[in-house]
Amino acid sequence: MGGKLRVNCPVCGRSLFKGSKNSELECNCPKCNSYLTVNFVANGISVIVKEENKLTGSGISGEECKALGNG
């Protein structure tokens, strides 16, 4: 797969960001505030919901996402 892959929140469906393979990110969804770990791998994307927030509309900005590293 070439180029960047788009990630959506698996809880609420909000479009979050794009990333390249061999990257890992952790962030809160700005819509539902679920805490996610996103891994961009060679054949796709793995998204793990670390903590699901039941309150909607209480998210933080995308600027709060932190990059953990690139392969």
N, C-alpha and C positions, 0 to 999 in steps of 0.2 A: 504494500500500500504506500503510495507516495503522497506527499503533502501533509496537511494538517487534518486532524479528525475533530469533529465537534462533539461536545459532551452535553447531555441533558440530565437534569436531576431525575433519578429513578423514582423519587417519591411524588413530586408534583409536576414533572415534565418541563420545567423551565430550562431554556437554553442557557448554558453557563459560559463556556469558553471553548477555544480550540487549543489543541496541543499536538506535539510531535511524538513519534514513537520513542520508547526508552525514556519517558518522562514520568515523574510521579508528583502529584499535587494533593494537598489537603485543603479543604475550604468548607465554609458554610454556604448553603444555597441562600441567595438573597431573598427568595420568595417564601420558602417554608422553614428555613433555618436548620435544615438537617445537616449534620456534619458528615462530610464525604471524604473518602480516599479514592483518588482516580489514578489508575496506572494505564499509560499508553504503551501497549506492547506491539510486537511486530505484526500480529494478525488481528488487532482490534483494540478495544478498550475494556478495562475492568473497573467497575465502580462499586465500592463497598460503602454501605450506609453504616457509619460507626455509631451514630446516635440520631434518632428521628425525633424532631421536635413537633409536638402535636399542635402548637400554636402557629397559625399561618399569618403571613404578613409582618413577621417580626424579624426578618432577616437582616444581615449586615451587608455592606457593600462588597462588590467583587474585589476591591482593593485589599480586603482582609485575607484573601487567599494567599497562601505562601507556597512558593516552589521549594520542593525538597531536594531536587537534584535532577540532572540529566545524565543519561547513560553514557 
